[in-house]
Amino acid sequence: MVRHEERVTQVLLTLDAPTPASVRKALDAIGSTDTHLRDVAQSEAATLFVLGLAAATANVLAEDPRTGAETW
């Protein structure tokens, strides 16, 4: 089972030259909506952002938008 944070890492590593728009699009494709994504900005050669995966220490139950499968 692939955890959501692993899917986030995998999708971001596929981006050749991450921009705020491409980061948003890639994360949206795996179900990380804008409600989880904050402070996206371009800073010279880097795209910076904060992605809230969980409140406090709770696990995140994520649903794959392509298959409907749920993962923790």
C-alpha positions in Angstrom: 0.0 0.0 0.0 1.4 3.4 -1.0 0.9 6.1 1.6 -0.3 9.5 0.4 3.0 11.3 1.3 4.8 8.7 -0.9 2.5 9.5 -3.8 3.2 13.2 -3.3 6.9 12.6 -3.4 6.6 10.4 -6.5 4.5 12.8 -8.4 6.8 15.8 -7.6 9.9 13.9 -8.6 8.4 13.6 -12.1 8.4 17.4 -12.6 11.4 18.5 -14.7 11.2 22.2 -13.8 8.6 22.6 -11.0 6.6 25.9 -11.1 3.8 26.9 -8.8 1.3 26.0 -11.5 2.8 22.6 -12.3 3.1 21.7 -8.6 -0.6 22.6 -8.1 -1.6 20.5 -11.2 0.5 17.5 -10.2 -0.8 17.5 -6.6 -4.4 18.0 -7.7 -4.1 15.0 -10.0 -3.4 12.8 -6.9 -6.1 14.4 -4.8 -4.2 16.9 -2.8 -6.6 19.8 -3.2 -5.9 23.5 -2.8 -7.3 23.2 0.8 -4.1 21.3 1.7 -1.7 23.4 -0.4 -0.6 26.7 1.0 2.0 29.3 0.4 3.0 28.2 -3.1 5.6 30.6 -4.5 8.5 30.8 -6.9 11.8 31.8 -5.2 14.6 32.1 -7.8 15.2 28.5 -8.9 12.9 26.8 -6.4 9.2 26.4 -6.0 8.3 26.5 -2.3 5.0 25.3 -0.7 3.5 23.9 2.4 1.3 20.8 2.1 -0.8 20.0 5.1 -1.2 16.2 5.1 -2.9 15.7 8.5 -4.2 17.5 11.5 -2.1 16.9 14.6 -0.8 13.3 14.5 -3.8 11.7 12.7 -3.3 9.5 9.7 -4.6 10.7 6.3 -7.1 8.6 4.5 -6.6 9.4 0.8 -8.7 8.3 -2.1 -7.1 7.7 -5.5 -9.2 9.8 -7.9 -8.4 7.4 -10.7 -9.3 4.1 -9.1 -11.3 5.1 -6.0 -9.0 3.0 -3.8 -8.5 4.4 -0.3 -5.0 4.4 1.3 -3.7 5.6 4.6 
